[in-house]
């Protein structure tokens, strides 16, 4: 059986921030898959404020 590249990439493994493409400190909540840094910006935009006001 052949396994296509696409299928391979679907598996867990390389996950990147979809904004800055870093692989550090990724947050997978809400299916965003972005890094913490971008989450701060996007989160604010989406209405997520910092926790622990
Ligand atoms: Zn990022």
mmCIF file of the protein (N, C-alpha, C, O) and its ligand, coordinates in Angstrom:
data_MODEL
# 
_entry.id   MODEL 
# 
loop_
_entity.id 
_entity.type 
_entity.pdbx_number_of_molecules 
1 polymer     1 
2 non-polymer 1 
# 
_entity_poly.entity_id                      1 
_entity_poly.type                           'polypeptide(L)' 
_entity_poly.nstd_linkage                   no 
_entity_poly.nstd_monomer                   no 
_entity_poly.pdbx_seq_one_letter_code       
;(UNK)(UNK)(UNK)(UNK)(UNK)(UNK)(UNK)(UNK)(UNK)(UNK)(UNK)(UNK)(UNK)(UNK)(UNK)(UNK)
(UNK)(UNK)(UNK)(UNK)(UNK)(UNK)(UNK)(UNK)(UNK)(UNK)(UNK)(UNK)(UNK)(UNK)(UNK)(UNK)
(UNK)(UNK)(UNK)(UNK)(UNK)(UNK)(UNK)(UNK)(UNK)(UNK)(UNK)(UNK)(UNK)(UNK)(UNK)(UNK)
(UNK)(UNK)(UNK)(UNK)(UNK)
;
_entity_poly.pdbx_seq_one_letter_code_can   XXXXXXXXXXXXXXXXXXXXXXXXXXXXXXXXXXXXXXXXXXXXXXXXXXXXX 
_entity_poly.pdbx_strand_id                 A 
# 
loop_
_entity_poly_seq.entity_id 
_entity_poly_seq.num 
_entity_poly_seq.mon_id 
_entity_poly_seq.hetero 
1 1  UNK n 
1 2  UNK n 
1 3  UNK n 
1 4  UNK n 
1 5  UNK n 
1 6  UNK n 
1 7  UNK n 
1 8  UNK n 
1 9  UNK n 
1 10 UNK n 
1 11 UNK n 
1 12 UNK n 
1 13 UNK n 
1 14 UNK n 
1 15 UNK n 
1 16 UNK n 
1 17 UNK n 
1 18 UNK n 
1 19 UNK n 
1 20 UNK n 
1 21 UNK n 
1 22 UNK n 
1 23 UNK n 
1 24 UNK n 
1 25 UNK n 
1 26 UNK n 
1 27 UNK n 
1 28 UNK n 
1 29 UNK n 
1 30 UNK n 
1 31 UNK n 
1 32 UNK n 
1 33 UNK n 
1 34 UNK n 
1 35 UNK n 
1 36 UNK n 
1 37 UNK n 
1 38 UNK n 
1 39 UNK n 
1 40 UNK n 
1 41 UNK n 
1 42 UNK n 
1 43 UNK n 
1 44 UNK n 
1 45 UNK n 
1 46 UNK n 
1 47 UNK n 
1 48 UNK n 
1 49 UNK n 
1 50 UNK n 
1 51 UNK n 
1 52 UNK n 
1 53 UNK n 
# 
loop_
_struct_asym.id 
_struct_asym.entity_id 
A 1 
B 2 
# 
loop_
_chem_comp.id 
_chem_comp.type 
_chem_comp.mon_nstd_flag 
UNK 'L-peptide linking' . 
ZN  non-polymer         . 
# 
_pdbx_entity_nonpoly.entity_id   2 
_pdbx_entity_nonpoly.name        ? 
_pdbx_entity_nonpoly.comp_id     ZN 
# 
_pdbx_nonpoly_scheme.asym_id         B 
_pdbx_nonpoly_scheme.entity_id       2 
_pdbx_nonpoly_scheme.mon_id          ZN 
_pdbx_nonpoly_scheme.ndb_seq_num     1 
_pdbx_nonpoly_scheme.pdb_seq_num     101 
_pdbx_nonpoly_scheme.auth_seq_num    101 
_pdbx_nonpoly_scheme.pdb_mon_id      ZN 
_pdbx_nonpoly_scheme.auth_mon_id     ZN 
_pdbx_nonpoly_scheme.pdb_strand_id   A 
_pdbx_nonpoly_scheme.pdb_ins_code    . 
# 
loop_
_atom_site.group_PDB 
_atom_site.id 
_atom_site.type_symbol 
_atom_site.label_atom_id 
_atom_site.label_alt_id 
_atom_site.label_comp_id 
_atom_site.label_asym_id 
_atom_site.label_entity_id 
_atom_site.label_seq_id 
_atom_site.pdbx_PDB_ins_code 
_atom_site.Cartn_x 
_atom_site.Cartn_y 
_atom_site.Cartn_z 
_atom_site.occupancy 
_atom_site.B_iso_or_equiv 
_atom_site.pdbx_formal_charge 
_atom_site.auth_seq_id 
_atom_site.auth_comp_id 
_atom_site.auth_asym_id 
_atom_site.auth_atom_id 
_atom_site.pdbx_PDB_model_num 
ATOM   1   N  N  . UNK A 1 1  ? 0.829   -1.216 0.000  1.00 0.00 ? 1   UNK A N  1 
ATOM   2   C  CA . UNK A 1 1  ? 0.000   0.000  0.000  1.00 0.00 ? 1   UNK A CA 1 
ATOM   3   C  C  . UNK A 1 1  ? 0.854   1.252  0.000  1.00 0.00 ? 1   UNK A C  1 
ATOM   4   O  O  . UNK A 1 1  ? 1.899   1.339  0.645  1.00 0.00 ? 1   UNK A O  1 
ATOM   5   N  N  . UNK A 1 2  ? 0.373   2.183  -0.731 1.00 0.00 ? 2   UNK A N  1 
ATOM   6   C  CA . UNK A 1 2  ? 1.104   3.453  -0.760 1.00 0.00 ? 2   UNK A CA 1 
ATOM   7   C  C  . UNK A 1 2  ? 0.472   4.447  0.207  1.00 0.00 ? 2   UNK A C  1 
ATOM   8   O  O  . UNK A 1 2  ? -0.747  4.508  0.368  1.00 0.00 ? 2   UNK A O  1 
ATOM   9   N  N  . UNK A 1 3  ? 1.302   5.181  0.809  1.00 0.00 ? 3   UNK A N  1 
ATOM   10  C  CA . UNK A 1 3  ? 0.796   6.241  1.687  1.00 0.00 ? 3   UNK A CA 1 
ATOM   11  C  C  . UNK A 1 3  ? 1.202   7.579  1.079  1.00 0.00 ? 3   UNK A C  1 
ATOM   12  O  O  . UNK A 1 3  ? 2.384   7.894  0.939  1.00 0.00 ? 3   UNK A O  1 
ATOM   13  N  N  . UNK A 1 4  ? 0.223   8.319  0.737  1.00 0.00 ? 4   UNK A N  1 
ATOM   14  C  CA . UNK A 1 4  ? 0.510   9.596  0.099  1.00 0.00 ? 4   UNK A CA 1 
ATOM   15  C  C  . UNK A 1 4  ? 1.107   10.577 1.099  1.00 0.00 ? 4   UNK A C  1 
ATOM   16  O  O  . UNK A 1 4  ? 0.938   10.435 2.310  1.00 0.00 ? 4   UNK A O  1 
ATOM   17  N  N  . UNK A 1 5  ? 1.777   11.531 0.591  1.00 0.00 ? 5   UNK A N  1 
ATOM   18  C  CA . UNK A 1 5  ? 2.371   12.551 1.463  1.00 0.00 ? 5   UNK A CA 1 
ATOM   19  C  C  . UNK A 1 5  ? 1.295   13.260 2.262  1.00 0.00 ? 5   UNK A C  1 
ATOM   20  O  O  . UNK A 1 5  ? 1.450   13.556 3.448  1.00 0.00 ? 5   UNK A O  1 
ATOM   21  N  N  . UNK A 1 6  ? 0.230   13.514 1.585  1.00 0.00 ? 6   UNK A N  1 
ATOM   22  C  CA . UNK A 1 6  ? -0.841  14.242 2.259  1.00 0.00 ? 6   UNK A CA 1 
ATOM   23  C  C  . UNK A 1 6  ? -1.311  13.514 3.510  1.00 0.00 ? 6   UNK A C  1 
ATOM   24  O  O  . UNK A 1 6  ? -1.499  14.093 4.579  1.00 0.00 ? 6   UNK A O  1 
ATOM   25  N  N  . UNK A 1 7  ? -1.487  12.236 3.320  1.00 0.00 ? 7   UNK A N  1 
ATOM   26  C  CA . UNK A 1 7  ? -1.992  11.453 4.432  1.00 0.00 ? 7   UNK A CA 1 
ATOM   27  C  C  . UNK A 1 7  ? -0.995  11.446 5.579  1.00 0.00 ? 7   UNK A C  1 
ATOM   28  O  O  . UNK A 1 7  ? -1.353  11.481 6.756  1.00 0.00 ? 7   UNK A O  1 
ATOM   29  N  N  . UNK A 1 8  ? 0.226   11.402 5.198  1.00 0.00 ? 8   UNK A N  1 
ATOM   30  C  CA . UNK A 1 8  ? 1.262   11.397 6.222  1.00 0.00 ? 8   UNK A CA 1 
ATOM   31  C  C  . UNK A 1 8  ? 1.229   12.679 7.023  1.00 0.00 ? 8   UNK A C  1 
ATOM   32  O  O  . UNK A 1 8  ? 1.389   12.666 8.244  1.00 0.00 ? 8   UNK A O  1 
ATOM   33  N  N  . UNK A 1 9  ? 1.026   13.757 6.350  1.00 0.00 ? 9   UNK A N  1 
ATOM   34  C  CA . UNK A 1 9  ? 1.048   15.048 7.021  1.00 0.00 ? 9   UNK A CA 1 
ATOM   35  C  C  . UNK A 1 9  ? -0.170  15.259 7.896  1.00 0.00 ? 9   UNK A C  1 
ATOM   36  O  O  . UNK A 1 9  ? -0.177  16.110 8.785  1.00 0.00 ? 9   UNK A O  1 
ATOM   37  N  N  . UNK A 1 10 ? -1.176  14.490 7.636  1.00 0.00 ? 10  UNK A N  1 
ATOM   38  C  CA . UNK A 1 10 ? -2.386  14.659 8.433  1.00 0.00 ? 10  UNK A CA 1 
ATOM   39  C  C  . UNK A 1 10 ? -2.197  14.119 9.842  1.00 0.00 ? 10  UNK A C  1 
ATOM   40  O  O  . UNK A 1 10 ? -2.800  14.594 10.804 1.00 0.00 ? 10  UNK A O  1 
ATOM   41  N  N  . UNK A 1 11 ? -1.357  13.129 9.927  1.00 0.00 ? 11  UNK A N  1 
ATOM   42  C  CA . UNK A 1 11 ? -1.102  12.549 11.239 1.00 0.00 ? 11  UNK A CA 1 
ATOM   43  C  C  . UNK A 1 11 ? -0.491  13.563 12.181 1.00 0.00 ? 11  UNK A C  1 
ATOM   44  O  O  . UNK A 1 11 ? -0.058  14.641 11.773 1.00 0.00 ? 11  UNK A O  1 
ATOM   45  N  N  . UNK A 1 12 ? -0.465  13.198 13.431 1.00 0.00 ? 12  UNK A N  1 
ATOM   46  C  CA . UNK A 1 12 ? 0.137   14.139 14.360 1.00 0.00 ? 12  UNK A CA 1 
ATOM   47  C  C  . UNK A 1 12 ? 1.600   14.245 14.023 1.00 0.00 ? 12  UNK A C  1 
ATOM   48  O  O  . UNK A 1 12 ? 2.147   13.406 13.306 1.00 0.00 ? 12  UNK A O  1 
ATOM   49  N  N  . UNK A 1 13 ? 2.203   15.227 14.515 1.00 0.00 ? 13  UNK A N  1 
ATOM   50  C  CA . UNK A 1 13 ? 3.589   15.440 14.151 1.00 0.00 ? 13  UNK A CA 1 
ATOM   51  C  C  . UNK A 1 13 ? 3.828   16.918 14.004 1.00 0.00 ? 13  UNK A C  1 
ATOM   52  O  O  . UNK A 1 13 ? 3.631   17.688 14.944 1.00 0.00 ? 13  UNK A O  1 
ATOM   53  N  N  . UNK A 1 14 ? 4.243   17.304 12.855 1.00 0.00 ? 14  UNK A N  1 
ATOM   54  C  CA . UNK A 1 14 ? 4.568   18.707 12.674 1.00 0.00 ? 14  UNK A CA 1 
ATOM   55  C  C  . UNK A 1 14 ? 3.334   19.565 12.798 1.00 0.00 ? 14  UNK A C  1 
ATOM   56  O  O  . UNK A 1 14 ? 2.392   19.479 12.010 1.00 0.00 ? 14  UNK A O  1 
ATOM   57  N  N  . UNK A 1 15 ? 3.377   20.366 13.780 1.00 0.00 ? 15  UNK A N  1 
ATOM   58  C  CA . UNK A 1 15 ? 2.300   21.344 13.908 1.00 0.00 ? 15  UNK A CA 1 
ATOM   59  C  C  . UNK A 1 15 ? 2.968   22.694 14.003 1.00 0.00 ? 15  UNK A C  1 
ATOM   60  O  O  . UNK A 1 15 ? 3.967   22.882 14.698 1.00 0.00 ? 15  UNK A O  1 
ATOM   61  N  N  . UNK A 1 16 ? 2.396   23.600 13.301 1.00 0.00 ? 16  UNK A N  1 
ATOM   62  C  CA . UNK A 1 16 ? 2.983   24.933 13.294 1.00 0.00 ? 16  UNK A CA 1 
ATOM   63  C  C  . UNK A 1 16 ? 1.919   25.954 13.564 1.00 0.00 ? 16  UNK A C  1 
ATOM   64  O  O  . UNK A 1 16 ? 0.731   25.753 13.312 1.00 0.00 ? 16  UNK A O  1 
ATOM   65  N  N  . UNK A 1 17 ? 2.383   27.032 14.075 1.00 0.00 ? 17  UNK A N  1 
ATOM   66  C  CA . UNK A 1 17 ? 1.493   28.169 14.189 1.00 0.00 ? 17  UNK A CA 1 
ATOM   67  C  C  . UNK A 1 17 ? 1.076   28.565 12.784 1.00 0.00 ? 17  UNK A C  1 
ATOM   68  O  O  . UNK A 1 17 ? 1.928   28.729 11.911 1.00 0.00 ? 17  UNK A O  1 
ATOM   69  N  N  . UNK A 1 18 ? -0.201  28.718 12.555 1.00 0.00 ? 18  UNK A N  1 
ATOM   70  C  CA . UNK A 1 18 ? -0.617  29.031 11.192 1.00 0.00 ? 18  UNK A CA 1 
ATOM   71  C  C  . UNK A 1 18 ? -0.418  30.496 10.851 1.00 0.00 ? 18  UNK A C  1 
ATOM   72  O  O  . UNK A 1 18 ? -0.689  30.922 9.728  1.00 0.00 ? 18  UNK A O  1 
ATOM   73  N  N  . UNK A 1 19 ? 0.038   31.237 11.785 1.00 0.00 ? 19  UNK A N  1 
ATOM   74  C  CA . UNK A 1 19 ? 0.286   32.646 11.504 1.00 0.00 ? 19  UNK A CA 1 
ATOM   75  C  C  . UNK A 1 19 ? 1.771   32.908 11.294 1.00 0.00 ? 19  UNK A C  1 
ATOM   76  O  O  . UNK A 1 19 ? 2.172   33.451 10.265 1.00 0.00 ? 19  UNK A O  1 
ATOM   77  N  N  . UNK A 1 20 ? 2.584   32.522 12.269 1.00 0.00 ? 20  UNK A N  1 
ATOM   78  C  CA . UNK A 1 20 ? 4.007   32.811 12.143 1.00 0.00 ? 20  UNK A CA 1 
ATOM   79  C  C  . UNK A 1 20 ? 4.819   31.540 11.888 1.00 0.00 ? 20  UNK A C  1 
ATOM   80  O  O  . UNK A 1 20 ? 6.031   31.604 11.679 1.00 0.00 ? 20  UNK A O  1 
ATOM   81  N  N  . UNK A 1 21 ? 4.156   30.400 11.907 1.00 0.00 ? 21  UNK A N  1 
ATOM   82  C  CA . UNK A 1 21 ? 4.781   29.137 11.540 1.00 0.00 ? 21  UNK A CA 1 
ATOM   83  C  C  . UNK A 1 21 ? 5.847   28.655 12.498 1.00 0.00 ? 21  UNK A C  1 
ATOM   84  O  O  . UNK A 1 21 ? 6.677   27.817 12.144 1.00 0.00 ? 21  UNK A O  1 
ATOM   85  N  N  . UNK A 1 22 ? 5.828   29.168 13.678 1.00 0.00 ? 22  UNK A N  1 
ATOM   86  C  CA . UNK A 1 22 ? 6.731   28.626 14.675 1.00 0.00 ? 22  UNK A CA 1 
ATOM   87  C  C  . UNK A 1 22 ? 6.124   27.364 15.245 1.00 0.00 ? 22  UNK A C  1 
ATOM   88  O  O  . UNK A 1 22 ? 4.918   27.141 15.139 1.00 0.00 ? 22  UNK A O  1 
ATOM   89  N  N  . UNK A 1 23 ? 6.946   26.553 15.841 1.00 0.00 ? 23  UNK A N  1 
ATOM   90  C  CA . UNK A 1 23 ? 6.412   25.313 16.398 1.00 0.00 ? 23  UNK A CA 1 
ATOM   91  C  C  . UNK A 1 23 ? 6.495   25.354 17.919 1.00 0.00 ? 23  UNK A C  1 
ATOM   92  O  O  . UNK A 1 23 ? 6.263   24.350 18.593 1.00 0.00 ? 23  UNK A O  1 
ATOM   93  N  N  . UNK A 1 24 ? 6.823   26.509 18.441 1.00 0.00 ? 24  UNK A N  1 
ATOM   94  C  CA . UNK A 1 24 ? 6.984   26.612 19.883 1.00 0.00 ? 24  UNK A CA 1 
ATOM   95  C  C  . UNK A 1 24 ? 5.718   27.135 20.535 1.00 0.00 ? 24  UNK A C  1 
ATOM   96  O  O  . UNK A 1 24 ? 5.029   28.015 20.019 1.00 0.00 ? 24  UNK A O  1 
ATOM   97  N  N  . UNK A 1 25 ? 5.446   26.554 21.689 1.00 0.00 ? 25  UNK A N  1 
ATOM   98  C  CA . UNK A 1 25 ? 4.338   27.053 22.506 1.00 0.00 ? 25  UNK A CA 1 
ATOM   99  C  C  . UNK A 1 25 ? 3.022   27.089 21.779 1.00 0.00 ? 25  UNK A C  1 
ATOM   100 O  O  . UNK A 1 25 ? 2.278   28.066 21.861 1.00 0.00 ? 25  UNK A O  1 
ATOM   101 N  N  . UNK A 1 26 ? 2.740   26.033 21.073 1.00 0.00 ? 26  UNK A N  1 
ATOM   102 C  CA . UNK A 1 26 ? 1.494   26.026 20.322 1.00 0.00 ? 26  UNK A CA 1 
ATOM   103 C  C  . UNK A 1 26 ? 0.297   25.816 21.230 1.00 0.00 ? 26  UNK A C  1 
ATOM   104 O  O  . UNK A 1 26 ? 0.363   25.084 22.218 1.00 0.00 ? 26  UNK A O  1 
ATOM   105 N  N  . UNK A 1 27 ? -0.752  26.446 20.892 1.00 0.00 ? 27  UNK A N  1 
ATOM   106 C  CA . UNK A 1 27 ? -2.013  26.264 21.604 1.00 0.00 ? 27  UNK A CA 1 
ATOM   107 C  C  . UNK A 1 27 ? -2.994  25.634 20.638 1.00 0.00 ? 27  UNK A C  1 
ATOM   108 O  O  . UNK A 1 27 ? -3.249  26.155 19.552 1.00 0.00 ? 27  UNK A O  1 
ATOM   109 N  N  . UNK A 1 28 ? -3.528  24.527 21.045 1.00 0.00 ? 28  UNK A N  1 
ATOM   110 C  CA . UNK A 1 28 ? -4.438  23.840 20.116 1.00 0.00 ? 28  UNK A CA 1 
ATOM   111 C  C  . UNK A 1 28 ? -5.881  24.000 20.533 1.00 0.00 ? 28  UNK A C  1 
ATOM   112 O  O  . UNK A 1 28 ? -6.775  23.376 19.962 1.00 0.00 ? 28  UNK A O  1 
ATOM   113 N  N  . UNK A 1 29 ? -6.099  24.809 21.495 1.00 0.00 ? 29  UNK A N  1 
ATOM   114 C  CA . UNK A 1 29 ? -7.470  25.061 21.917 1.00 0.00 ? 29  UNK A CA 1 
ATOM   115 C  C  . UNK A 1 29 ? -8.264  25.679 20.782 1.00 0.00 ? 29  UNK A C  1 
ATOM   116 O  O  . UNK A 1 29 ? -7.714  26.391 19.941 1.00 0.00 ? 29  UNK A O  1 
ATOM   117 N  N  . UNK A 1 30 ? -9.504  25.415 20.761 1.00 0.00 ? 30  UNK A N  1 
ATOM   118 C  CA . UNK A 1 30 ? -10.392 26.030 19.762 1.00 0.00 ? 30  UNK A CA 1 
ATOM   119 C  C  . UNK A 1 30 ? -9.987  25.714 18.332 1.00 0.00 ? 30  UNK A C  1 
ATOM   120 O  O  . UNK A 1 30 ? -10.419 26.387 17.396 1.00 0.00 ? 30  UNK A O  1 
ATOM   121 N  N  . UNK A 1 31 ? -9.140  24.669 18.158 1.00 0.00 ? 31  UNK A N  1 
ATOM   122 C  CA . UNK A 1 31 ? -8.718  24.314 16.800 1.00 0.00 ? 31  UNK A CA 1 
ATOM   123 C  C  . UNK A 1 31 ? -7.969  25.424 16.098 1.00 0.00 ? 31  UNK A C  1 
ATOM   124 O  O  . UNK A 1 31 ? -7.976  25.511 14.870 1.00 0.00 ? 31  UNK A O  1 
ATOM   125 N  N  . UNK A 1 32 ? -7.348  26.241 16.847 1.00 0.00 ? 32  UNK A N  1 
ATOM   126 C  CA . UNK A 1 32 ? -6.651  27.348 16.212 1.00 0.00 ? 32  UNK A CA 1 
ATOM   127 C  C  . UNK A 1 32 ? -5.259  26.933 15.756 1.00 0.00 ? 32  UNK A C  1 
ATOM   128 O  O  . UNK A 1 32 ? -4.807  27.262 14.659 1.00 0.00 ? 32  UNK A O  1 
ATOM   129 N  N  . UNK A 1 33 ? -4.604  26.198 16.644 1.00 0.00 ? 33  UNK A N  1 
ATOM   130 C  CA . UNK A 1 33 ? -3.222  25.801 16.383 1.00 0.00 ? 33  UNK A CA 1 
ATOM   131 C  C  . UNK A 1 33 ? -2.368  27.020 16.059 1.00 0.00 ? 33  UNK A C  1 
ATOM   132 O  O  . UNK A 1 33 ? -1.866  27.184 14.947 1.00 0.00 ? 33  UNK A O  1 
ATOM   133 N  N  . UNK A 1 34 ? -2.229  27.829 17.029 1.00 0.00 ? 34  UNK A N  1 
ATOM   134 C  CA . UNK A 1 34 ? -1.340  28.965 16.878 1.00 0.00 ? 34  UNK A CA 1 
ATOM   135 C  C  . UNK A 1 34 ? -0.465  29.046 18.114 1.00 0.00 ? 34  UNK A C  1 
ATOM   136 O  O  . UNK A 1 34 ? -0.764  28.430 19.137 1.00 0.00 ? 34  UNK A O  1 
ATOM   137 N  N  . UNK A 1 35 ? 0.583   29.783 18.023 1.00 0.00 ? 35  UNK A N  1 
ATOM   138 C  CA . UNK A 1 35 ? 1.495   29.866 19.149 1.00 0.00 ? 35  UNK A CA 1 
ATOM   139 C  C  . UNK A 1 35 ? 0.961   30.872 20.166 1.00 0.00 ? 35  UNK A C  1 
ATOM   140 O  O  . UNK A 1 35 ? 0.050   31.655 19.900 1.00 0.00 ? 35  UNK A O  1 
ATOM   141 N  N  . UNK A 1 36 ? 1.567   30.807 21.321 1.00 0.00 ? 36  UNK A N  1 
ATOM   142 C  CA . UNK A 1 36 ? 1.064   31.649 22.408 1.00 0.00 ? 36  UNK A CA 1 
ATOM   143 C  C  . UNK A 1 36 ? 1.145   33.123 22.061 1.00 0.00 ? 36  UNK A C  1 
ATOM   144 O  O  . UNK A 1 36 ? 0.288   33.927 22.427 1.00 0.00 ? 36  UNK A O  1 
ATOM   145 N  N  . UNK A 1 37 ? 2.181   33.438 21.360 1.00 0.00 ? 37  UNK A N  1 
ATOM   146 C  CA . UNK A 1 37 ? 2.387   34.835 21.033 1.00 0.00 ? 37  UNK A CA 1 
ATOM   147 C  C  . UNK A 1 37 ? 1.266   35.353 20.115 1.00 0.00 ? 37  UNK A C  1 
ATOM   148 O  O  . UNK A 1 37 ? 0.684   36.412 20.349 1.00 0.00 ? 37  UNK A O  1 
ATOM   149 N  N  . UNK A 1 38 ? 0.996   34.588 19.093 1.00 0.00 ? 38  UNK A N  1 
ATOM   150 C  CA . UNK A 1 38 ? -0.057  34.991 18.173 1.00 0.00 ? 38  UNK A CA 1 
ATOM   151 C  C  . UNK A 1 38 ? -1.413  34.892 18.861 1.00 0.00 ? 38  UNK A C  1 
ATOM   152 O  O  . UNK A 1 38 ? -2.327  35.664 18.572 1.00 0.00 ? 38  UNK A O  1 
ATOM   153 N  N  . UNK A 1 39 ? -1.529  33.943 19.762 1.00 0.00 ? 39  UNK A N  1 
ATOM   154 C  CA . UNK A 1 39 ? -2.791  33.773 20.455 1.00 0.00 ? 39  UNK A CA 1 
ATOM   155 C  C  . UNK A 1 39 ? -3.167  35.046 21.203 1.00 0.00 ? 39  UNK A C  1 
ATOM   156 O  O  . UNK A 1 39 ? -4.338  35.412 21.307 1.00 0.00 ? 39  UNK A O  1 
ATOM   157 N  N  . UNK A 1 40 ? -2.153  35.693 21.708 1.00 0.00 ? 40  UNK A N  1 
ATOM   158 C  CA . UNK A 1 40 ? -2.416  36.930 22.441 1.00 0.00 ? 40  UNK A CA 1 
ATOM   159 C  C  . UNK A 1 40 ? -3.067  37.960 21.538 1.00 0.00 ? 40  UNK A C  1 
ATOM   160 O  O  . UNK A 1 40 ? -4.005  38.658 21.926 1.00 0.00 ? 40  UNK A O  1 
ATOM   161 N  N  . UNK A 1 41 ? -2.553  38.034 20.343 1.00 0.00 ? 41  UNK A N  1 
ATOM   162 C  CA . UNK A 1 41 ? -3.102  39.021 19.417 1.00 0.00 ? 41  UNK A CA 1 
ATOM   163 C  C  . UNK A 1 41 ? -4.442  38.579 18.860 1.00 0.00 ? 41  UNK A C  1 
ATOM   164 O  O  . UNK A 1 41 ? -5.426  39.316 18.897 1.00 0.00 ? 41  UNK A O  1 
ATOM   165 N  N  . UNK A 1 42 ? -4.457  37.378 18.352 1.00 0.00 ? 42  UNK A N  1 
ATOM   166 C  CA . UNK A 1 42 ? -5.701  36.872 17.774 1.00 0.00 ? 42  UNK A CA 1 
ATOM   167 C  C  . UNK A 1 42 ? -6.756  36.726 18.850 1.00 0.00 ? 42  UNK A C  1 
ATOM   168 O  O  . UNK A 1 42 ? -7.932  37.020 18.637 1.00 0.00 ? 42  UNK A O  1 
ATOM   169 N  N  . UNK A 1 43 ? -6.313  36.266 20.009 1.00 0.00 ? 43  UNK A N  1 
ATOM   170 C  CA . UNK A 1 43 ? -7.259  36.063 21.103 1.00 0.00 ? 43  UNK A CA 1 
ATOM   171 C  C  . UNK A 1 43 ? -7.966  37.343 21.468 1.00 0.00 ? 43  UNK A C  1 
ATOM   172 O  O  . UNK A 1 43 ? -9.174  37.359 21.705 1.00 0.00 ? 43  UNK A O  1 
ATOM   173 N  N  . UNK A 1 44 ? -7.226  38.383 21.509 1.00 0.00 ? 44  UNK A N  1 
ATOM   174 C  CA . UNK A 1 44 ? -7.848  39.653 21.832 1.00 0.00 ? 44  UNK A CA 1 
ATOM   175 C  C  . UNK A 1 44 ? -8.855  40.048 20.771 1.00 0.00 ? 44  UNK A C  1 
ATOM   176 O  O  . UNK A 1 44 ? -9.938  40.559 21.057 1.00 0.00 ? 44  UNK A O  1 
ATOM   177 N  N  . UNK A 1 45 ? -8.466  39.797 19.569 1.00 0.00 ? 45  UNK A N  1 
ATOM   178 C  CA . UNK A 1 45 ? -9.336  40.124 18.455 1.00 0.00 ? 45  UNK A CA 1 
ATOM   179 C  C  . UNK A 1 45 ? -10.617 39.312 18.515 1.00 0.00 ? 45  UNK A C  1 
ATOM   180 O  O  . UNK A 1 45 ? -11.702 39.787 18.180 1.00 0.00 ? 45  UNK A O  1 
ATOM   181 N  N  . UNK A 1 46 ? -10.453 38.071 18.955 1.00 0.00 ? 46  UNK A N  1 
ATOM   182 C  CA . UNK A 1 46 ? -11.619 37.201 18.993 1.00 0.00 ? 46  UNK A CA 1 
ATOM   183 C  C  . UNK A 1 46 ? -12.426 37.357 20.274 1.00 0.00 ? 46  UNK A C  1 
ATOM   184 O  O  . UNK A 1 46 ? -13.496 36.767 20.430 1.00 0.00 ? 46  UNK A O  1 
ATOM   185 N  N  . UNK A 1 47 ? -11.912 38.136 21.156 1.00 0.00 ? 47  UNK A N  1 
ATOM   186 C  CA . UNK A 1 47 ? -12.682 38.386 22.367 1.00 0.00 ? 47  UNK A CA 1 
ATOM   187 C  C  . UNK A 1 47 ? -12.175 37.630 23.589 1.00 0.00 ? 47  UNK A C  1 
ATOM   188 O  O  . UNK A 1 47 ? -12.767 37.696 24.666 1.00 0.00 ? 47  UNK A O  1 
ATOM   189 N  N  . UNK A 1 48 ? -11.085 36.922 23.410 1.00 0.00 ? 48  UNK A N  1 
ATOM   190 C  CA . UNK A 1 48 ? -10.502 36.253 24.572 1.00 0.00 ? 48  UNK A CA 1 
ATOM   191 C  C  . UNK A 1 48 ? -9.576  37.232 25.274 1.00 0.00 ? 48  UNK A C  1 
ATOM   192 O  O  . UNK A 1 48 ? -8.577  37.687 24.717 1.00 0.00 ? 48  UNK A O  1 
ATOM   193 N  N  . UNK A 1 49 ? -9.914  37.522 26.441 1.00 0.00 ? 49  UNK A N  1 
ATOM   194 C  CA . UNK A 1 49 ? -9.043  38.439 27.174 1.00 0.00 ? 49  UNK A CA 1 
ATOM   195 C  C  . UNK A 1 49 ? -8.101  37.630 28.049 1.00 0.00 ? 49  UNK A C  1 
ATOM   196 O  O  . UNK A 1 49 ? -8.284  36.427 28.237 1.00 0.00 ? 49  UNK A O  1 
ATOM   197 N  N  . UNK A 1 50 ? -7.135  38.279 28.559 1.00 0.00 ? 50  UNK A N  1 
ATOM   198 C  CA . UNK A 1 50 ? -6.221  37.590 29.471 1.00 0.00 ? 50  UNK A CA 1 
ATOM   199 C  C  . UNK A 1 50 ? -6.996  37.006 30.633 1.00 0.00 ? 50  UNK A C  1 
ATOM   200 O  O  . UNK A 1 50 ? -7.961  37.585 31.132 1.00 0.00 ? 50  UNK A O  1 
ATOM   201 N  N  . UNK A 1 51 ? -6.542  35.855 31.037 1.00 0.00 ? 51  UNK A N  1 
ATOM   202 C  CA . UNK A 1 51 ? -7.213  35.215 32.171 1.00 0.00 ? 51  UNK A CA 1 
ATOM   203 C  C  . UNK A 1 51 ? -6.760  35.887 33.462 1.00 0.00 ? 51  UNK A C  1 
ATOM   204 O  O  . UNK A 1 51 ? -5.723  36.549 33.507 1.00 0.00 ? 51  UNK A O  1 
ATOM   205 N  N  . UNK A 1 52 ? -7.524  35.712 34.463 1.00 0.00 ? 52  UNK A N  1 
ATOM   206 C  CA . UNK A 1 52 ? -7.145  36.211 35.783 1.00 0.00 ? 52  UNK A CA 1 
ATOM   207 C  C  . UNK A 1 52 ? -7.074  37.711 35.821 1.00 0.00 ? 52  UNK A C  1 
ATOM   208 O  O  . UNK A 1 52 ? -6.030  38.298 36.103 1.00 0.00 ? 52  UNK A O  1 
ATOM   209 N  N  . UNK A 1 53 ? -8.145  38.293 35.546 1.00 0.00 ? 53  UNK A N  1 
ATOM   210 C  CA . UNK A 1 53 ? -8.225  39.733 35.519 1.00 0.00 ? 53  UNK A CA 1 
ATOM   211 C  C  . UNK A 1 53 ? -7.885  40.318 36.882 1.00 0.00 ? 53  UNK A C  1 
ATOM   212 O  O  . UNK A 1 53 ? -7.901  41.537 37.052 1.00 0.00 ? 53  UNK A O  1 
HETATM 213 ZN ZN . ZN  B 2 .  ? 2.534   32.411 15.950 1.00 0.00 ? 101 ZN  A ZN 1 
# 
